[in-house]
């Protein structure tokens, strides 16, 4: 299923009842070790605590009863930096390339503005994650920083991490 005008994508706050669905999406992404600076051997409990815990507010994207993706939103910093939010995104393997990440990003940007954030910042976008870099750039994010060799990619070796930023 591609996201079309008649596809009803529902994005709602994730809860404890969604942990199995979240882990099903997070596990292959974290195990691959090529997009998130997370230990590929992270446990289910630690992964869910990372995604849903602390200041993170996790959301789930569904269509026709199928979980398609998730994102979290949180303040990027405390105090004087709390007006800028940070997000993380994951798309179910079967839903990749169908517009789910773009739809979740649109929702996150609207939510960020409604919650009083002035900007959104991605702190560590792995440059080899071209799908994410392209999606964020198309949505108006600019590369405002480059961290040379900051990410050890399992196949490409040391690659740059990008800081991407956009006013909401």
N, C-alpha and C positions, 0 to 999 in steps of 0.2 A: 504494500500500500504506500503510495506517495502522498505527501500532504498536498491536497488540492483545496480549492475553494469549498468543496462540500465535505471535506474531512473535518470532523469535529475533534480537534485536539483540546484536551482538558489538562490544564496545569494546576495542580493543587499542592498544598503543603503535605509533605511526606511525614508519616508517623511510624510508630513501632511496628504496626501491621504490614508496613511496606518493606521491612528490612530484607526479607527474602528476595524480593524483586530488585532492590537496590544492590544487594550483594551479587546477584546474577549479572548485573551490568558492570559493577566495579571490579569484580574479580578478574575478568580477562584483561581489562585496561591496566590494572595495577600489576598483574602478573607479567604482562608484556614489557613493562619497565621502560617504555619509549616515549611517554608523554607527561607523566607526573613524577615529581621528585618524591616518590614514596617507595619504601622498601618493597620490592616485588614479592617478598615472602610475607607481607603484612597479613595478620590474621583477620578473619571475618569481623570479630569484635572490634579490633583496632581500626579497621577500614570504616566501619559504620560510625564509630566514635569520631573519626576524622571528618567524615562527610556530614554528619548530623549533629555533632556535639559542639560545645563551646558557644561561640557567637554565631555559628553557621545556622542559617535557616534553610533547610533542604526542601526542594519541590520535586514533584514527580509529573512527568508528561505522559498522558495516556490517550489512546484513540481506540474506539471499538473494543474496549476491555483489555487492550494490550499495552503493557508498559513499554514506552519508546525511549525514554531518557529521563535524566534528572539533572538538576543544578542546585548549587547552594549560593547564597548571598550572605555577606557579612561585612562589617567595617574592615577596611584594609589596614587601618592603624587605630590606635586609641587617641584620646585627647584631641589635639589640634589636627590630626589626620583622619578623624572619624567621619568626616563628611564625604570621604571617598570610599566606595565599596569595592569589594573583590568578589569574584565568583569562580566557581569550578563547574565544569560541564562534563557529562558523560552521556553517550548515546548507545542504546542497545545495538549489538552487532547487526542484527537483521534490519535495523532502522537507519543505518548509516547511509548518507548520500540522498536522503529523502526530505531534507528541509527541517528536520526536527531540531537540530542545534540552532538554526536561524530563528525558529519559532520560540525556542526557550530563551534565546538571547533577547528577542523583542520583549518577551514577558519580563525578563530580568531588568531590562532598561526601564520599562514602565514602572515596575515595582520599586526600583531604585529611586526614581524621581518621586513617586508617591510617598516613599519612606524618608524623603528629605536629603538623600545623597545628592551631591553636586556633580560627581564624576564616578566613573568605573575604571578600575585599573587591574590588568592582568600582570602579575609580578614576574612570571616565569613561564613564558610560552616557548616551548622547545622549537627551535627553528625548523627542524625536520618534520614537525607536525603541520605540514603545509595546508591541510584541510582547515585546521583551526586558524592559522595565520590568515588565510584567504577569507574565511568567514568573518573574522573580527575586522579585517581591513575593509571589507565591503560594507560593514556596518558603521564605518567612520572612525575606527580605532587607528591611532597612529603609533608607530614604533618610536618610543621616546627614549629607549635605552637598549643597549646590547651588552650582555655579559659574556665575554669571549670564553668559550670552552667550559662554561659553567655546568653543563649537563653531560653526564657520561651515558651515552646512548648504547644499548646493548649490541647494535650492529654497526653504527656509524662512528663510534668512538666519541671523543669529546667534541660537542657541538655547542653553538651559542644558545643562550636563553634570551628571549626578548621581553622587554617591558612594554606593554601596550596600554594606551590611555585614551579615554574619550569623556568629554563633558556629556552629562545626561540631560 
